Amino acid sequence: MLRQVDHAALLEFVLKRRKATGGYGATPRLPATIQDTFQAVAIRLVLGEETPTPQSEPALAEYLARMLAVPWLGIDTTFRLLLTCQICGLDLDAPRLRSHLAASLNRDASLTGVYYVRRIAWEILEEESSFRGSGRSLLLPAPCAVGDVARYLFVKKMDGQPTAGAGELTGWLQRSQNGDGGFGFFPGTTSFIENCHAALAGLSLLGARPSDPANLRAFLLSCQTGRGGFARSPKAAPFLDASWHGIASLRLLEEMEARPAAGGVPEISSQLSRLVLSV
C-alpha cells in the first residue's frame, strides 16, 4: 500500500509552533517570525482549514498588525507579511506600499526583486499596470537554479507573454530530477524539498510534468517525519519551511495529474492557486 500524507500529524506539528503572541516560530521554543507565520497559515489553507480572520484569531491579527507597524525588511519578507495580512483580512496602507515598491525596484532590479514587487503590486495593491513594464526585459541569471526559473515563468504568466525557449526550460527542469525522485538546485545537485516545490511550480507554468512523478511523490512522502512535519531531505529535521514546500509540492503534483496529459497551464486567478506556486 502506498504511503499517504498524515494531514492530522502535520496540522498538529504546525499548531505546536503557534505562540501566545499570535505568530508562529520555527520550533515550539523559538519566537515567532514573519516567514514561519506565513508558512504556517499557508499550510493550514492547503490542508483545508478555515481562513483565519481578526475575529476568529485576534492574537494572529494583532501580531501581523505589529509587524506592519515596524520598518519593513527585504522585499521577500515584505511579500510574505503582506500576503498573510491579505489572507487574514487586515487593512493595508496603500500609499506606504506604493512608495516601498518603487524604492525596492530602484535598489534591486534583479529577477527576484522584480518578481516580489510585481506580485505585491498585482495581488495586494491590485495596481499591476503601475509596475507592469518591469518584467518586459527580464532575463534568467546565469547560472540559474530551479527557483529562478519558477519566478521567471510566473512573471511571464502575469504579463501574458509567451516563454522563449519553453522546450529547453522544460528539459532542463526535468533533468534536475535525481534518481532518488527529488530535485536539485540544477541538474546534478543534491535533492532538497524546496527544489521539488520550485521545479513543480516551473513545470506547472510550462504545462509540463516531471519525468518520474511516482518517484517524486515517494521522495516527498519520505520527507514527512514521525513528528508530523516535513524535512528538507529524508534524514533531516522537520521545520515549517520544509513542511510548506512539501505540502505545496504534493498539491501541485496532484493538480498536474488531474490535467490532460497534453498539458495545460494552471490559472493564477485564485488566491490558493497563486499561493501554491509561491517559491
Secondary structure, 3 states (H helix, E strand, C coil): CCCCCCHHHHHHHHHCCECCCCCEECCCCCCEEHHHHHHHHHHHHHCCCCCCCCCCCHHHHHHHHHHHHCCCCCHHHHHHHHHHHHHHCCCCCHHHHHHHHHHHHHHCCCHHHHHHHHHHHHHHHCCHHHCHHHHCCCCCCCCCCHHHHHHHHHHHHHHCCCCCCHHHHHHHHHHCECCCCCECCCCCCCCCHHHHHHHHHHHHHCCCCCCCHHHHHHHHHHCECCCCCEECCCCCCECHHHHHHHHHHHHHHHHHHHCCCCCCCCCCCCHHHHHHCCC
